[in-house]
């Protein structure tokens, strides 16, 4: 494993439909689930910053 990404390991529980949706998305895009999940987490951070700026 690349030490750059070894800062924190996370285990998540998904419903079968959530896991299937993630697998399908990864299959279509050719991207690993780890990259997809990281991107989604980063987008949450951006959304939080936007809402705090508008308050």
Helices and strands as residue ranges (DSSP letters): G 3-5, H 16-29, H 33-53
